[in-house]
Amino acid sequence: GLGDVYKRQENTWSPMPIRTLDDVDPRGKRVLVRSDLNVPLTDGAVGDDFRIRSAIPTIRALRDAGAKVAVCSHLGRPKGRDESLSLAPVARKMAEIAGFPVTHIGDLAGPVAASAIADADPGDVLLLENTRFEPGETKNDPTLATKLGSMVDLFVLDAFGTAHRAHASTVGVIEHVAGAVAGPLLVAEVDALGTLLGDPPRPFRVILGGAKVSDKLAVIESLLPIVDGMLIGGGMCFTALAAKGYGVGDSLLEEEMVETMRVLMAGEHGHKILLPTDVVVADRFAADAAHKVVPVTEIPDGWMGLDIGPASVQAFVKSIDGPGSVFWNGPMGVFEWEAFRAGTAGVAAALADTEGFTVIGGGDSVAAIRLLGREDQISHVSSGGGAGLELLEGKEL
């Protein structure tokens, strides 16, 4: 796990040695790659292919090196075998994007999978079936882990998005295989987030959005002492605004978090928190709702805030402009609807334009930067989601 890579020492994170693909020769070896291919499916087709695209470079490198490559991943949360969550559509999409054949195997660790791997030629790529079709996966069952390890010569953990879960295909298998290394995608994630936790370029700013303070409270408490500025938007800003004594109308509000935010903002590092000064409010939660921009001190009763306003966007953009480093997790509003997209789009564009070291984590933030077509202008776009947040919270993964 990542606890072996970064250890917290007096509130800093220090790099430790980790074995990578550079330390092994995969030529001719049977290699099991644990990727994160947990992508959305719509009517049996892949919706967002970001995680597939992220996984391909590692698979391609092993294939080009002459390895026999078997890939495994979970998809969704099936209770036993569920063909609607088969990885067959993922195999088709991967082959389409990568330009090399990917054979779907409808088995994970049984005789069909073992035989397919044994019979593979160097350069072949097999995608095994959904790891969570096996009940022993989430229990880190040693029997399943033994079967997985016995089929291959080398294991590559490249799934940062599930590195915080002790499952048979992420942790257990390592005990039962001759060699195990971290894949390039995992290493890139650890390097990027480790930079923020260890010695980030200053000033270090964090932008947090999304629905709830409770989802991000541990991150706020962990990062607030070490950042130079923390910008809070999205639905969670209304709990913070309520903590300042403002009325928030029908906006999303976590009553039980109001006092917590009041204490944080009144504390030693509370001055680092920047909240919106204006918001886009709507008369109902709908894409075509009537909407207008109002100061945060004048949110009308019966209206709800669904985005940060233009003055707030300008202030946030000014705050993150220039050198240093920025971490962004969570949209500024309901960006899926055009009327409430400007806040998220403005922050995304500012991150793409800034000179500093930039990291984006979280599915919605990644979707937003991709919607704008500017992910190539971000230093690191994380596929980690919850794993990244847990690492930033100070947890060992």
Summary of the structure (lengths in Angstrom):
residues: 397
radius of gyration: 22.5
end to end distance: 5.5
largest distance: 68.9
contacts: 1420
relative contact order: 0.12
helix: 40%
strand: 18%
